[in-house]
């Protein structure tokens, strides 16, 4: 087989690899953009008075799934696509997909720029890790991937914050009748007997006054502090998502390792030995 044929095959394989993994990263960026849109409307599932457990779980799984999709696709692009500028274009296209599926606005543009910037930083970090390792393993990119995942979590919570803040600015904060009933029932079943164990106290009257306060006076008392409610909700969501991300961060690396193993066996990816200089300490 001539050198020209071999070179042409290598170029075709490289082009296929760029197209496949570039499209995968672009699709993951679009999925992440949709997840950001869902997070922006997530106050409907998470805010006091609108809590819905199963919808909240579905929202959390969707957002976590978008994190995993981006992490897997970004890992493939960072490890397999050369040169750097081609991989950078893949991240740029992915950020454009995010922008188009999230929202075409200043907020959408800022989030897309941050996503692209940290994607390029992640890409550079993986390249540096590969260059400084004598024997490369996919699991060695976990540090860079963790930082990238933290950025994704922060972007999702930012979308949640702005979505809920916009709702409060336009409609104000209020508890629904269902939420008020839930608070009163919880207080009746688990709180009032422990806080007020005396039998001569009219507990029904206290619960009635609590209900009247929640319906009539709570909104007025909270009005000066309404701007802090979205911050608190976003902070709680950030803490929960970060905990889940750290616990499950090995899943994208496992997927990358498995696919990388398949690519090696199919000889679509090859390991090649290179002579390197090793600096050792010599004591006279």
VENBEL-V839792 format. One record per helix or strand. SS is the DSSP state (H for helix, E for strand). FROM is the first residue (numbers start at 1). LEN is the number of residues. Records with the same first field share a line. If there is no record, write none. Layout:
# VENBEL-V839792
SS: FROM-LEN + FROM-LEN
This chain:
# VENBEL-V839792
H: 3-38 + 43-4 + 53-28 + 84-19 + 106-26 + 138-34 + 177-19 + 203-46 + 250-16
